[in-house]
């Protein structure tokens, strides 16, 4: 496989950009080798700058549920671009996308658009703190909510450890306000809420963890957290940046029947352009400026180009049979991967909810960060490289999700399973 042009670009990027990349996991450090520079995408495929083609399961880390450069999205963006890309004044497309979010996400009565998932979660916790007059935040081990200081916490162990900063530059005093509990443990959540409930502004978690591999919630976990937070007047923030519009038309909250106070969104909501959003009960959202005192703003927030990409992408997901087709392809892939691993005698544990899934290199089960951390990451890295060599592009880390889009055909999935079988054999 020729990768000379990618190598040249990386050499120059390393001189100009820290680590050569604008977001760390892209650098391939977890899997070895050097990153590929991508030049083009169409449907389920991407091409690198050396002309190699890959079946893509990264989907830009989730937004591209309808595949790359969908003709309808491209045309919509061309039309909108010609009318001006940003005004910094209200535009009709903002109202349309807000209406769409409120229609589709049951718990959301009002929504504010921002420019990334990180902005969405930081704004949501500010709102929770402002509204409750409390400072503490409870986050869940292994959940990722963007690079917000208060949420960038190294996974601690055990119950509600007072967190240590996950990065230099995050003050101890900031993370001292964050309590960490393990995923899928209602006992741990109950203990922390009972002990300190009256000081806690919010609990934030991913309904399906997607940043420590993919870990579905155990039965009753989300409903239990909802009940415990309600009892203590704690704001429950469901981070649906990844799961929103992916696992169900109405997000994970529709799938599991959960009614959070606030929801954060991103990825698919922007259809591949930079968009995030936070929304929820009107009584909370009305406390955001200018209606209320809690400040949050953005030069490019709600710009017409990003709104249009989101609207068109969501419209595609409303075509008849969209989620059913996605479910069928995703199930086909998950079944095939599990069978191929079994055949090759490679110990793996497979998780999937709709069009997000993970192959954990462990004999599992994986229900929390401790389980995920036991995986054989070296073996994952070798599998990743063996797949890449065969034209299959999956996430360059064990602790990420594999995303299926509506552009993946049965033939793409068959080819992927075939390549994966060989890659397992090589391991
Ligand atoms: N929340 C979740 C659940 C995410 O998966 C991510 C990004 N992967 C974020 C928040 C942060 O979003 P962004 O990268 O757009 O800032």
Boltz pocket constraint, residues with backbone or C-beta under 6 A from the ligand:
constraints:
  - pocket:
      binder: B
      contacts: [[A, 61], [A, 115], [A, 116], [A, 117], [A, 118], [A, 119], [A, 121], [A, 144], [A, 145], [A, 146], [A, 147], [A, 206], [A, 210], [A, 211], [A, 239], [A, 240], [A, 241], [A, 242], [A, 266], [A, 267], [A, 275], [A, 276]]
      max_distance: 6.0
